[in-house]
C-alpha cells in the first residue's frame, strides 16, 4: 500500500537532497584520485603516508571554497596576524639597529662607538653596585653591544672617505689655489684706477677676481673653464666678514682686479652695512658682481632681499641670480639642495660669465673736475721812456 503521508513535493525534495549528497561524495572521491594521480603516489603507499598527504593536500569543491582533503577549511585569520606580527617585528628591529649601532658607527667610526658603549657600561656597572635598580642601563648597554656585534661586518669600519660632494669641493679649492699661484703679478693699472678692457671686447678671466664660499668652490673648475685666468678664492663655511678681509688684503697689495665677483651668503646673512663696506673697499673704478643664494634655510630669502634692495640703490652693481637660475632645476644639486653637482656647475659658471660680460655696458664714473685756481698776473713795468735832447 502506498504511503500517502507526505505530499509529492516533499518526496521530491528528499530525493533531490539524496542525489546532491551522492554527487558531492563522488566529486570528493574523484578529487582525491586526481590529487593522487598528479602527485604520482605509488600504489603500495602506507596508511601513515597517505594520511600525511591527505592532511597537507588541498582541493577546491564545487562552491569554489578551498578545503583540506580531510574536509576541514583552513583558517587564514591566524596566518595573516602572524605575518603582520613578523613584519612589524622586522621593521622595529631594523629601526633599532639603525638608531643605536649602525648610525653611531657610520658617524663616528667603529672604535669611537665601542669606546662610548664601554664607557656607558662602566658607569652603569659602577652605579649598579650601589643600587639594583640602576642595573637597567647595564642591561640596555649590553643589548646595544650585542646588536652592534651582530649588525654586520659592513659597518665595522670608519667611513672610507669623503662623499662625492666633498671631493668636488676639495677639487675646487685646489683649482682656486692654482689660480692664485698663477696671479702673482699685480693687476694692470694702478690700484686707484684699475684699467678695464675696451667695451668692444669681452671681459677676460685675467680681469676678474672671484671670492666665495663652498658653492663657488664646487663650481671652481667650471669657472676656470669659461673664464681662463680668473682669480678664485673660495672656501667652505666662509661668511661676508671673512670675504671683506680678503678684498681688503687684495686691494692693499694691488692684486684686486677690475671686476670683482662676490658669492657669499650661504652660511649666514649679509647686511647692508657689509655691502656698503664692500663698495668702499673696491673703489669707484671697479665693477662689482653679486651672486645671490639658494639655500633651504630661512636666511636665504633675507640675504636675497638685502642684495636686491642694495642693487636697486646702486644701479652700477650687476646681479648674478643663482636663485632664479636653479630653482626650477634642483635636480642639478646635491641632496643637500645647496651645492651644484658637476652638470650644475656648468650652469653656475655660465650664469657668472653672463653677469661679468654685462659689466662692459656699465659706464665708468668720470673723475671729479679739478677746481681751477686763478693766479694773479704779475704786471711788468713798461720800459723807461728815453729822453730826447733838443
C-alpha positions as CSV (number, residue, x, y, z in Angstrom):
1,X,0.0,0.0,0.0
2,X,1.4,3.3,-1.0
3,X,2.2,5.7,1.8
4,X,0.3,8.9,1.3
5,X,1.6,10.7,4.4
6,X,4.0,13.0,2.6
7,X,2.9,15.2,-0.3
8,X,4.7,14.6,-3.6
9,X,6.6,17.8,-3.4
10,X,8.3,16.7,-0.1
11,X,9.3,13.4,-1.5
12,X,10.8,15.2,-4.4
13,X,12.9,17.4,-2.1
14,X,14.2,14.4,-0.2
15,X,15.2,12.7,-3.4
16,X,16.9,15.8,-4.6
17,X,18.9,16.1,-1.4
18,X,20.0,12.5,-1.7
19,X,21.1,12.9,-5.3
20,X,23.1,16.1,-4.3
21,X,24.8,14.2,-1.4
22,X,25.7,11.3,-3.8
23,X,27.2,13.8,-6.3
24,X,29.2,15.5,-3.6
25,X,30.6,12.3,-2.4
26,X,31.5,11.2,-5.9
27,X,33.2,14.6,-6.6
28,X,35.2,14.4,-3.4
29,X,36.4,10.9,-4.2
30,X,37.2,12.0,-7.8
31,X,39.2,14.9,-6.4
32,X,41.2,12.6,-4.2
33,X,42.0,10.4,-7.1
34,X,43.1,13.3,-9.3
35,X,45.4,14.7,-6.5
36,X,47.0,11.3,-6.0
37,X,47.5,10.9,-9.7
38,X,49.1,14.3,-10.1
39,X,51.4,13.7,-7.2
40,X,52.5,10.4,-8.6
41,X,51.9,8.4,-5.4
42,X,52.9,4.7,-5.6
43,X,50.2,2.0,-5.1
44,X,51.9,0.4,-2.2
45,X,52.0,3.5,0.0
46,X,51.5,3.0,3.7
47,X,48.5,4.3,5.6
48,X,50.5,6.8,7.6
49,X,52.0,8.4,4.4
50,X,48.5,8.5,2.9
51,X,47.2,10.3,5.9
52,X,50.0,12.8,5.9
53,X,49.5,13.6,2.2
54,X,45.7,13.8,2.9
55,X,46.2,16.4,5.6
56,X,48.5,18.5,3.6
57,X,46.8,18.4,0.2
58,X,44.1,20.9,-0.7
59,X,41.3,20.8,-3.2
60,X,38.5,23.1,-4.4
61,X,35.0,21.9,-4.2
62,X,32.0,22.8,-6.4
63,X,31.4,26.0,-4.5
64,X,34.9,27.3,-5.1
65,X,35.9,27.1,-1.4
66,X,39.4,25.9,-0.5
67,X,39.4,22.9,1.7
68,X,41.7,20.2,3.0
69,X,41.0,16.8,1.6
70,X,40.1,15.9,5.1
71,X,37.1,18.2,4.8
72,X,38.4,21.0,7.2
73,X,38.5,24.6,6.0
74,X,41.9,26.3,6.9
75,X,41.6,29.5,9.0
76,X,43.6,32.3,7.4
77,X,43.0,34.9,10.1
78,X,45.7,33.4,12.3
79,X,48.2,33.2,9.4
80,X,47.6,36.9,8.5
81,X,48.0,38.0,12.1
82,X,51.3,36.1,12.3
83,X,52.6,37.6,9.1
84,X,51.7,41.1,10.3
85,X,53.4,40.5,13.6
86,X,56.6,39.2,11.9
87,X,56.6,42.2,9.5
88,X,56.2,44.7,12.5
89,X,59.0,42.9,14.4
90,X,61.3,43.1,11.4
91,X,60.7,46.8,10.9
92,X,61.2,47.5,14.6
93,X,64.4,45.6,14.8
94,X,65.7,47.3,11.6
95,X,64.9,50.8,13.1
96,X,66.6,49.9,16.4
97,X,69.6,48.5,14.7
98,X,70.0,51.7,12.6
99,X,69.4,54.1,15.5
100,X,71.8,52.6,18.1
101,X,74.6,50.5,16.5
102,X,74.8,51.5,12.8
103,X,74.3,55.3,12.8
104,X,76.9,56.0,15.6
105,X,79.4,53.7,13.8
106,X,78.9,55.4,10.4
107,X,79.1,58.8,12.0
108,X,82.0,58.3,14.5
109,X,83.6,55.1,13.4
110,X,83.7,51.7,14.9
111,X,86.4,52.4,17.5
112,X,84.7,55.6,18.8
113,X,81.3,53.9,19.1
114,X,82.9,51.0,21.0
115,X,84.6,53.4,23.4
116,X,81.2,55.1,24.0
117,X,79.5,51.9,24.7
118,X,82.3,50.6,27.0
119,X,82.2,53.9,28.9
120,X,78.5,53.6,29.4
121,X,78.9,50.0,30.5
122,X,81.5,51.0,33.1
123,X,79.4,53.9,34.5
124,X,76.3,51.8,34.7
125,X,78.1,48.8,36.3
126,X,79.5,51.1,39.0
127,X,76.1,52.5,39.7
128,X,74.5,49.0,39.7
129,X,76.7,48.0,42.7
130,X,75.1,50.8,44.7
131,X,71.5,50.3,43.6
132,X,70.0,47.2,41.9
133,X,67.5,49.5,40.1
134,X,70.4,51.2,38.4
135,X,71.4,47.9,36.7
136,X,68.8,48.5,34.0
137,X,71.2,50.8,32.0
138,X,73.8,48.0,32.1
139,X,71.3,45.6,30.5
140,X,70.4,48.1,27.9
141,X,74.0,48.8,27.0
142,X,74.7,45.1,26.9
143,X,71.8,44.7,24.4
144,X,73.1,47.5,22.3
145,X,76.6,45.9,22.3
146,X,75.1,42.6,21.3
147,X,73.2,44.1,18.4
148,X,76.3,46.0,17.4
149,X,78.3,42.8,17.2
150,X,75.7,41.2,15.0
151,X,74.8,44.1,12.8
152,X,77.3,43.0,10.1
153,X,80.9,43.4,9.2
154,X,80.0,46.0,6.5
155,X,79.6,48.7,9.1
156,X,82.6,47.7,11.3
157,X,84.9,50.3,9.9
158,X,85.1,54.1,9.7
159,X,83.8,55.9,6.6
160,X,86.1,55.1,3.7
161,X,86.4,58.7,2.6
162,X,84.7,61.9,1.7
163,X,81.5,61.9,-0.3
164,X,81.2,63.0,-3.9
165,X,80.2,66.5,-2.9
166,X,83.1,66.8,-0.5
167,X,85.5,65.6,-3.2
168,X,84.1,68.1,-5.7
169,X,84.6,71.0,-3.2
170,X,88.1,69.8,-2.3
171,X,89.0,69.7,-6.0
172,X,87.5,73.2,-6.4
173,X,89.7,74.5,-3.6
174,X,92.8,73.1,-5.4
175,X,91.7,74.8,-8.6
176,X,91.4,78.1,-6.7
177,X,94.8,77.7,-5.2
178,X,96.2,77.1,-8.7
179,X,94.6,80.3,-10.0
180,X,96.1,82.2,-7.1
181,X,99.5,80.9,-7.8
182,X,99.3,82.0,-11.4
183,X,98.3,85.5,-10.4
184,X,101.4,86.6,-8.5
185,X,101.7,89.8,-10.5
186,X,99.6,92.9,-9.7
187,X,96.6,93.7,-11.9
188,X,97.3,96.0,-14.8
189,X,96.9,99.7,-14.0
190,X,97.2,101.4,-10.7
191,X,95.4,100.4,-7.6
192,X,93.4,103.6,-7.6
193,X,92.2,103.4,-11.2
194,X,92.4,99.8,-12.5
195,X,92.2,99.6,-16.3
196,X,89.4,97.6,-17.9
197,X,89.4,96.2,-21.4
198,X,87.7,98.1,-24.1
199,X,83.9,97.8,-24.0
200,X,84.0,96.3,-27.5
201,X,85.9,93.3,-26.3
202,X,84.7,90.6,-23.9
203,X,85.9,90.7,-20.3
204,X,88.7,88.2,-20.0
205,X,89.3,86.0,-17.0
206,X,92.5,87.7,-16.1
207,X,90.4,90.8,-15.3
208,X,88.1,89.1,-12.8
209,X,88.6,88.3,-9.1
210,X,86.0,85.9,-7.6
211,X,85.6,85.5,-3.8
212,X,83.0,83.0,-2.5
213,X,82.1,80.1,-0.2
214,X,81.7,76.3,-0.8
215,X,79.1,76.9,-3.6
216,X,81.7,78.7,-5.6
217,X,84.3,76.2,-4.6
218,X,82.1,73.4,-6.0
219,X,81.9,75.3,-9.3
220,X,85.5,76.5,-9.5
221,X,86.5,74.1,-12.2
222,X,83.7,75.3,-14.5
223,X,84.5,78.9,-13.7
224,X,88.1,78.4,-14.6
225,X,87.0,76.8,-17.9
226,X,84.7,79.6,-19.0
227,X,86.9,82.4,-17.7
228,X,90.5,81.3,-18.2
229,X,92.9,83.2,-15.9
230,X,90.3,84.1,-13.3
231,X,91.4,84.6,-9.7
232,X,89.3,82.3,-7.4
233,X,89.4,82.4,-3.6
234,X,86.6,80.1,-2.4
235,X,86.4,78.2,0.9
236,X,83.7,76.3,2.7
237,X,81.9,77.9,5.7
238,X,83.0,81.4,4.6
239,X,80.9,84.4,5.6
240,X,80.9,88.0,4.5
241,X,83.2,89.4,7.2
242,X,86.0,87.0,6.0
243,X,85.3,87.9,2.4
244,X,85.7,91.6,3.3
245,X,89.1,90.9,4.8
246,X,90.2,89.1,1.6
247,X,89.0,92.1,-0.6
248,X,90.9,94.5,1.7
249,X,94.1,92.4,1.5
250,X,94.0,92.2,-2.3
251,X,93.2,95.9,-2.7
252,X,96.1,96.9,-0.4
253,X,98.5,94.7,-2.3
254,X,97.3,95.9,-5.7
255,X,96.1,92.5,-6.8
256,X,92.4,93.3,-6.9
257,X,91.3,93.1,-10.5
258,X,88.9,95.5,-12.3
259,X,85.8,93.1,-12.0
260,X,85.1,91.7,-8.5
261,X,82.6,88.8,-8.2
262,X,81.4,88.0,-4.6
263,X,79.3,85.0,-3.8
264,X,78.8,84.9,-0.1
265,X,75.6,84.4,2.0
266,X,75.2,80.6,2.0
267,X,76.5,80.3,5.6
268,X,75.0,83.4,7.2
269,X,73.1,86.6,6.5
270,X,74.6,89.6,4.6
271,X,73.8,93.0,6.0
272,X,73.5,96.3,4.1
273,X,76.4,97.8,6.1
274,X,78.7,95.0,4.9
275,X,77.7,95.7,1.3
276,X,78.5,99.4,1.8
277,X,81.9,98.4,3.2
278,X,82.5,96.2,0.2
279,X,81.7,99.1,-2.1
280,X,84.2,101.3,-0.3
281,X,86.9,98.6,-0.5
282,X,86.7,98.0,-4.2
283,X,86.6,101.7,-5.0
284,X,84.7,103.7,-7.6
285,X,86.6,102.4,-10.7
286,X,86.0,98.7,-10.3
287,X,82.8,96.7,-11.3
288,X,81.0,94.5,-8.8
289,X,79.0,91.4,-9.4
290,X,77.0,89.9,-6.5
291,X,75.7,86.3,-6.5
292,X,72.6,85.6,-4.5
293,X,71.9,82.3,-2.8
294,X,69.7,79.2,-3.0
295,X,69.6,77.7,0.5
296,X,66.8,75.8,2.2
297,X,67.5,77.7,5.4
298,X,65.4,80.7,6.4
299,X,68.1,83.3,5.9
300,X,68.4,82.7,2.1
301,X,65.3,84.9,1.5
302,X,66.7,87.6,3.8
303,X,70.1,87.5,2.0
304,X,68.5,87.8,-1.4
305,X,66.2,90.6,-0.3
306,X,69.1,92.5,1.1
307,X,71.1,92.1,-2.1
308,X,68.2,93.1,-4.3
309,X,67.5,96.2,-2.3
310,X,71.1,97.3,-2.3
311,X,71.4,96.8,-6.1
312,X,68.3,99.0,-6.6
313,X,70.1,101.7,-4.7
314,X,73.3,101.2,-6.7
315,X,72.5,100.6,-10.4
316,X,76.2,100.0,-11.2
317,X,76.2,96.6,-9.5
318,X,75.3,93.5,-11.5
319,X,73.3,90.7,-10.0
320,X,74.1,87.0,-10.9
321,X,70.7,85.5,-10.0
322,X,71.6,82.0,-8.8
323,X,68.2,81.6,-7.1
324,X,66.1,82.1,-10.2
325,X,68.6,80.1,-12.3
326,X,68.5,76.9,-10.2
327,X,65.0,76.9,-8.5
328,X,63.4,75.0,-11.4
329,X,66.4,72.7,-11.9
330,X,67.1,71.4,-8.4
331,X,67.9,68.0,-9.8
332,X,71.3,69.6,-10.7
333,X,72.0,70.0,-6.9
334,X,73.4,67.5,-4.5
335,X,71.0,66.0,-1.9
336,X,71.7,68.9,0.5
337,X,69.9,71.2,-2.1
338,X,72.7,73.8,-1.8
339,X,75.8,72.7,-3.8
340,X,75.6,72.1,-7.5
341,X,76.7,68.8,-9.0
342,X,79.1,68.7,-12.0
343,X,76.3,69.4,-14.6
344,X,75.0,72.1,-12.3
345,X,78.5,73.8,-12.1
346,X,78.3,74.4,-15.8
347,X,75.0,76.3,-15.3
348,X,76.6,78.2,-12.4
349,X,79.7,79.2,-14.4
350,X,77.7,80.3,-17.4
351,X,75.5,82.5,-15.2
352,X,78.6,84.2,-13.7
353,X,80.1,84.6,-17.2
354,X,77.0,86.4,-18.5
355,X,77.0,88.7,-15.4
356,X,80.6,89.5,-15.9
357,X,80.1,90.4,-19.5
358,X,77.2,92.8,-18.5
359,X,79.7,94.9,-16.7
360,X,81.0,96.1,-20.1
361,X,77.8,98.2,-20.5
362,X,78.2,100.0,-17.2
363,X,79.8,103.4,-17.7
364,X,82.8,104.2,-15.7
365,X,82.4,107.1,-13.3
366,X,84.1,110.3,-14.5
367,X,86.6,111.8,-12.2
368,X,85.5,114.9,-10.5
369,X,86.6,118.1,-12.2
370,X,89.5,119.8,-10.5
371,X,88.8,123.4,-9.4
372,X,90.5,126.0,-11.4
373,X,92.8,128.2,-9.3
374,X,93.0,131.7,-10.7
375,X,96.5,133.0,-10.4
376,X,97.0,136.8,-10.2
377,X,99.0,138.1,-13.1
378,X,102.2,139.9,-12.3
379,X,102.3,143.3,-14.1
380,X,105.6,144.0,-15.9
381,X,106.6,147.6,-15.7
382,X,106.8,149.4,-19.0
383,X,110.2,150.1,-20.4
384,X,111.5,153.5,-19.4
385,X,111.0,156.3,-21.8
386,X,114.1,157.7,-23.4
387,X,114.7,161.4,-23.2
388,X,115.4,163.2,-26.3
389,X,117.7,166.1,-26.4
390,X,116.5,169.1,-28.3
